[in-house]
Amino acid sequence: GWLSNDLILTSNTNDFTIGTKVKTIKRGNASSDGKSNTAKKGITGTITRIIPEAKYPYLVSTTSPIGWYKKDALERI
């Protein structure tokens, strides 16, 4: 059958993969487990590593790694 848009709970269009270009819209962390210094917001970079079960699963890098971020801290560009 057909579903209206309001019945669709999730969509893969917001899933990030390695190589996705993003802008950080919230602060992240310098380590994936969240036990280190914060990483800056407002950075444009690329996701270079993903650890699915980590507290901060997405590593965002420019020419070098800048920090680990949660999904809600990233915006696809």
Sequence and secondary structure as in RCSB ss.txt:
>XXXX:A:sequence
GWLSNDLILTSNTNDFTIGTKVKTIKRGNASSDGKSNTAKKGITGTITRIIPEAKYPYLVSTTSPIGWYKKDALE
RI
>XXXX:A:secstr
    GGG    GGG   TT EEEE S EESSTTS S EE SS EEEEEEE TTSSS EEEESSSEEEEE GGGEE
E 
